Amino acid sequence: MNYSFRKDNDWVLIGATAVLTLFGLLMVYSASYVEGYFLPEPNPFNYVTRQIIWLTLSVFLFVFVMHFQYRHYRKLTPFIIAISFFLLVLVVFIGTGAEVGSRRWIRIGPMNLQPSEFVKIGMIIYLAHVYSRKQAYIDNFINGVMPPLIIVGLVFALIMRQPDLGTATSIMLTAILIVFISGARWKHLIGLAGVGAFVFTLLAVFEPYRLERLTSFVNPFADPMGDGYQLINGYLAIANGGLSGLGLGQSLQKMRSLPEGHTDFILAVISEELGFLGILLVFLCYGIILFRGISIGAKCKSPFGSLLAFGIVFQLAIQIIFNVGAVSGMLPITGITLPLVSYGGTSLLVTLISIAILANIHQNNKRQERKQEREDESLSA
């Protein structure tokens, strides 16, 4: 590895990602070891061991993807779309998870894959590829904006078939933001947002259980032992934390009181054990990752690379907002995990792959800058 290659790497992005991932691993153990004792075969290390296995695989893929030229994804787009649809249809027939009210996973040996996580990055690559080719007529709704959104709509429908409103909504919002950054007209964006809001409302109104879940966050104390139970215990965890928390491993609410404390509500456990300072560390790392992603997208001269970078940033930001909003009671609980921190192998894998793509775009940006500098020097000589 030569010096120029090492210099091309975005070590700030990589460093923030590594810190947050390792911190997440620590918190997964802290938040889940009690839960591990209640498994059919008690094992306090069950969840963290699984997460370490996924992390090991993710690190190898991170390194590979970071060195894989992002422009090659354009040629792979048809294959990526085909695989995305295949996996989503496969979930309908052989998906697992019906015991928790949804079919979102495919079991492969001892591992559970969640195809919708792979579809997130697949849709970003697809939309970046298509809209980068439509720049000349992006202001034309019928020919420019609409065709790719038909694919997104089909993906949305298949994910809702599981059902998984949180993931489906995050993909749809990311698509609209990519359309926005592509240069579409405001009236088209407003129309798309209106259609999206209408569809969201219909999905909620025609499924009473979904409407109750989406509105329970407004007043969780109206049903403290039902829909409001998780959020109320999340509030208690956050309130217990204060500035510096009760201490690592000392959470009281994770003692079988806080459902999904190692997944959806891991931020509440972090708050209780490490307080505001622990939350600050998480937000600082996220801020660095998102800021670097925006900078990489803004500096990229390739429309495809730029849209790809911004799409990844949008998806990460939406997931963070959904999760933090749910834990704080500002948004409905949708089951969206906290990227790089929550327990969940597929989520960890796909998030690290996404950040690796950002790292590769940064490498190409640096090479382009050096090339431009050499050309400028030759012209001035």
C-alpha positions in Angstrom: 0.0 0.0 0.0 1.7 3.2 -1.2 1.6 6.5 0.5 -0.7 8.2 -2.0 -3.3 5.4 -1.5 -3.2 5.8 2.3 -3.5 9.6 1.9 -6.6 9.0 -0.4 -8.5 7.3 2.4 -11.0 9.4 4.4 -9.6 8.5 7.8 -12.0 10.8 9.6 -15.0 8.9 8.1 -13.4 5.5 8.8 -12.4 6.5 12.3 -15.9 7.8 13.3 -17.4 4.6 11.8 -15.0 2.3 13.7 -15.6 4.2 17.0 -19.4 4.0 16.7 -19.4 0.4 15.6 -17.2 -0.8 18.5 -19.2 1.3 20.9 -22.3 -0.3 19.5 -20.9 -3.8 20.1 -20.2 -2.9 23.7 -23.7 -1.5 24.2 -25.3 -4.6 22.5 -23.6 -6.8 25.1 -24.6 -4.5 28.0 -28.2 -4.2 26.8 -28.7 -7.9 26.0 -26.9 -10.0 28.5 -29.9 -10.1 30.9 -32.1 -11.2 27.9 -29.6 -13.9 27.2 -30.4 -15.6 30.5 -34.0 -16.1 29.5 -33.3 -18.0 26.2 -34.1 -21.7 26.0 -30.4 -22.3 26.4 -29.3 -19.4 28.7 -26.3 -17.6 27.4 -25.5 -14.0 28.3 -23.2 -13.7 25.4 -25.7 -14.9 22.8 -26.5 -11.6 21.1 -23.1 -10.1 21.3 -21.5 -13.3 19.9 -23.8 -13.2 16.9 -23.1 -9.5 16.4 -19.3 -10.2 16.5 -19.7 -12.8 13.8 -21.6 -10.3 11.6 -19.1 -7.6 12.4 -16.2 -9.9 11.3 -17.9 -10.5 8.0 -18.8 -6.8 7.6 -15.2 -5.7 8.1 -14.0 -8.0 5.3 -16.7 -6.7 3.0 -16.0 -3.1 4.1 -12.4 -3.4 3.0 -13.4 -5.0 -0.3 -16.1 -2.5 -1.1 -13.9 0.4 -0.2 -11.5 -0.7 -3.0 -14.2 -1.6 -5.5 -14.6 1.3 -8.0 -18.1 2.7 -7.4 -18.6 3.4 -11.1 -18.9 -0.4 -11.7 -22.2 -0.4 -9.9 -23.8 1.2 -12.9 -23.2 -1.9 -15.0 -24.5 -4.1 -12.1 -27.7 -2.1 -11.7 -30.0 -4.6 -13.6 -28.6 -7.4 -11.6 -29.0 -5.5 -8.3 -32.7 -4.7 -9.2 -33.4 -8.4 -10.1 -31.8 -9.6 -6.9 -33.8 -7.1 -4.8 -37.1 -8.2 -6.3 -36.1 -11.9 -6.0 -35.3 -11.5 -2.3 -38.5 -9.6 -1.5 -40.6 -12.2 -3.3 -38.7 -15.0 -1.5 -39.6 -13.4 1.9 -43.3 -13.8 1.0 -43.0 -17.5 0.5 -40.3 -18.6 3.0 -39.9 -15.6 5.2 -39.6 -16.1 9.0 -40.8 -14.0 11.8 -44.6 -14.6 11.6 -44.6 -15.2 15.4 -43.8 -11.5 15.9 -46.5 -10.4 13.4 -44.4 -10.0 10.3 -42.2 -12.0 7.8 -39.0 -10.0 7.3 -36.2 -12.5 7.5 -34.8 -15.4 5.5 -33.1 -18.1 7.5 -29.8 -19.4 6.1 -28.4 -22.0 8.5 -27.9 -20.2 11.8 -28.2 -16.8 10.2 -31.2 -14.6 9.6 -31.0 -12.2 6.6 -33.3 -9.3 6.3 -33.6 -8.6 2.5 -35.2 -5.2 2.9 -31.9 -3.9 4.3 -30.1 -4.9 1.1 -32.9 -3.4 -0.9 -32.2 0.0 0.7 -28.7 0.3 -0.8 -29.9 -1.4 -4.0 -32.6 1.3 -4.5 -30.0 4.0 -3.9 -27.7 2.6 -6.5 -30.5 2.2 -9.0 -31.9 5.7 -8.5 -28.5 7.3 -8.7 -27.8 5.4 -11.9 -31.1 6.3 -13.6 -31.3 9.9 -12.5 -27.7 10.6 -13.4 -28.6 9.7 -16.9 -31.8 11.8 -16.9 -30.2 15.1 -16.0 -31.0 16.7 -19.4 -34.7 16.2 -19.0 -35.1 15.8 -15.2 -37.7 18.7 -15.3 -40.0 16.4 -17.4 -42.2 14.5 -14.9 -43.4 11.8 -17.3 -40.1 10.9 -18.9 -37.6 12.1 -16.4 -39.0 11.7 -12.9 -41.8 9.1 -13.0 -40.4 5.9 -14.5 -37.9 5.0 -11.8 -40.5 5.7 -9.1 -42.6 2.9 -10.5 -39.9 0.5 -9.5 -39.7 2.1 -6.0 -43.5 1.8 -5.7 -43.3 -1.9 -6.4 -40.5 -2.3 -3.9 -42.7 -0.4 -1.4 -45.6 -2.7 -2.0 -43.5 -5.8 -1.5 -42.0 -4.6 1.8 -45.5 -3.6 3.0 -46.5 -7.1 2.3 -44.2 -8.3 5.1 -45.4 -5.8 6.6 -42.7 -3.3 7.4 -44.0 0.3 7.3 -40.8 1.8 8.7 -38.4 0.4 6.1 -40.8 1.0 3.3 -41.3 4.6 4.3 -37.6 5.2 4.7 -36.9 3.9 1.2 -39.7 6.1 -0.2 -38.4 9.2 1.5 -34.9 8.5 0.3 -36.2 8.2 -3.2 -38.0 11.6 -3.0 -34.8 13.2 -1.6 -32.7 11.8 -4.5 -35.3 13.2 -6.9 -34.9 16.5 -5.2 -31.1 16.6 -5.4 -31.3 15.4 -9.0 -32.9 18.8 -9.9 -36.6 18.0 -10.3 -39.1 20.8 -10.2 -40.6 21.9 -6.9 -44.1 21.2 -8.1 -43.2 17.7 -8.9 -41.7 17.2 -5.5 -44.7 18.6 -3.7 -46.9 16.4 -5.8 -44.8 13.3 -4.9 -44.9 14.3 -1.2 -48.6 14.7 -1.4 -49.1 11.3 -2.9 -46.8 9.7 -0.4 -48.7 11.3 2.5 -52.0 10.1 1.0 -50.8 6.5 0.7 -49.3 6.6 4.2 -52.7 7.8 5.6 -54.6 5.1 3.7 -52.2 2.4 5.0 -52.8 3.6 8.6 -56.5 4.1 8.4 -57.4 0.7 6.8 -55.3 -1.2 9.4 -56.6 -0.3 12.9 -53.6 -2.0 14.7 -51.2 0.2 12.6 -53.2 3.4 13.3 -53.1 2.6 17.0 -49.4 2.0 17.0 -48.7 5.1 14.9 -50.8 7.3 17.3 -49.9 5.7 20.7 -46.7 7.8 20.9 -48.9 11.0 21.3 -50.1 9.8 24.7 -48.5 6.5 25.7 -49.9 6.8 29.3 -53.4 6.2 27.8 -52.4 2.5 27.5 -49.5 2.0 29.8 -49.6 -1.8 29.7 -50.3 -2.0 26.0 -49.1 0.2 23.1 -47.5 2.7 25.4 -45.5 0.2 27.5 -42.3 0.3 25.5 -42.2 4.1 25.2 -43.0 4.7 28.9 -40.1 2.4 29.9 -37.9 4.1 27.4 -38.8 7.4 29.1 -37.9 6.0 32.5 -34.5 4.8 31.2 -33.7 8.2 29.8 -34.8 9.9 33.0 -32.6 7.7 35.1 -29.5 8.6 33.1 -29.0 12.2 33.8 -25.7 13.7 32.7 -23.3 10.8 33.2 -25.6 7.8 33.7 -25.8 5.0 36.2 -22.7 3.3 34.9 -21.9 0.9 32.1 -24.0 -2.3 32.6 -26.1 -0.7 35.4 -29.3 -0.1 33.5 -32.4 -1.0 35.5 -35.0 -0.9 32.7 -33.2 -3.5 30.7 -34.0 -6.0 33.4 -36.9 -7.4 31.4 -38.8 -4.0 31.6 -37.8 -2.4 28.3 -38.7 -4.5 25.2 -36.2 -4.5 22.4 -33.6 -2.8 24.6 -30.7 -4.1 22.5 -32.4 -3.3 19.1 -35.0 -0.5 18.6 -34.5 1.1 22.1 -30.8 0.7 22.6 -30.5 4.5 22.7 -32.6 4.5 25.9 -30.2 2.0 27.5 -27.2 4.1 26.4 -28.9 7.1 28.0 -29.6 5.3 31.3 -26.1 3.8 31.6 -23.9 6.6 30.2 -26.2 9.6 30.4 -26.1 12.6 28.2 -22.4 12.1 27.6 -23.0 8.7 26.0 -25.7 10.2 23.8 -23.3 13.0 22.8 -20.7 10.5 21.7 -23.2 8.8 19.5 -24.5 12.0 17.9 -20.9 13.3 17.5 -20.0 10.2 15.5 -23.1 10.4 13.4 -22.5 14.1 12.8 -19.0 13.3 11.5 -20.2 10.5 9.2 -23.1 12.5 7.7 -21.0 15.7 7.3 -18.2 13.7 5.6 -20.8 12.0 3.3 -22.3 15.4 2.3 -18.8 16.7 1.6 -17.9 13.7 -0.5 -21.1 14.0 -2.5 -20.7 17.7 -3.1 -17.1 17.3 -4.3 -17.7 14.4 -6.6 -17.7 15.5 -10.3 -19.6 12.4 -11.5 -23.4 12.9 -11.3 -23.7 9.2 -10.5 -21.2 9.3 -7.7 -22.7 12.5 -6.3 -26.2 11.1 -6.2 -25.0 7.8 -4.8 -23.2 9.6 -1.9 -26.2 11.8 -1.1 -28.5 8.9 -1.3 -26.5 7.0 1.3 -26.4 10.1 3.5 -30.2 10.5 3.2 -30.9 6.9 4.1 -28.6 7.0 7.1 -30.1 10.3 8.3 -33.7 9.1 7.9 -32.9 5.9 9.9 -31.3 8.0 12.7 -34.2 10.4 12.8 -36.8 7.6 12.8 -35.0 5.8 15.7 -34.2 8.8 17.8 -37.7 10.2 17.2 -39.3 6.9 18.3 -37.2 6.6 21.5 -37.8 10.2 22.4 -41.6 10.0 21.7 -41.4 12.6 18.9 -42.3 10.0 16.2 -44.2 6.7 16.0 -42.3 3.5 16.9 -41.6 1.9 13.5 -39.0 -0.7 14.4 -36.1 1.1 12.7 -32.8 0.2 14.4 -30.1 2.7 15.2 -27.4 2.3 12.5 -24.1 0.7 13.6 -25.3 0.6 17.2 -28.4 -1.6 17.5 -28.2 -5.4 17.4 -28.9 -6.7 13.9 -26.5 -8.4 11.6 -28.0 -7.5 8.3 -28.4 -3.8 9.3 -24.8 -3.7 10.5 -23.5 -5.3 7.3 -25.4 -3.0 4.9 -24.6 0.1 6.8 -20.9 -0.6 6.7 -21.1 -1.5 3.0 -22.8 1.9 2.4 -20.1 3.8 4.3 -17.4 1.8 2.4 -19.0 3.1 -0.9 -18.7 6.7 0.5 -15.0 5.9 1.3 -14.4 4.7 -2.3 -16.1 7.8 -3.8 -13.7 9.9 -1.6 -10.7 8.1 -2.9 -11.8 8.9 -6.5 -12.4 12.5 -5.6 -8.8 12.8 -4.3 -7.4 11.2 -7.4 -9.4 13.6 -9.6 -8.1 16.5 -7.5 -4.5 15.4 -8.1 -5.1 14.9 -11.8 -6.6 18.4 -12.0 -3.6 19.8 -10.2 -1.2 18.1 -12.6 -3.1 19.5 -15.6 -3.1 23.0 -14.1 0.6 22.8 -13.5 1.3 21.6 -17.0 -0.8 24.5 -18.5 1.0 27.1 -16.4 4.5 25.7 -17.2 
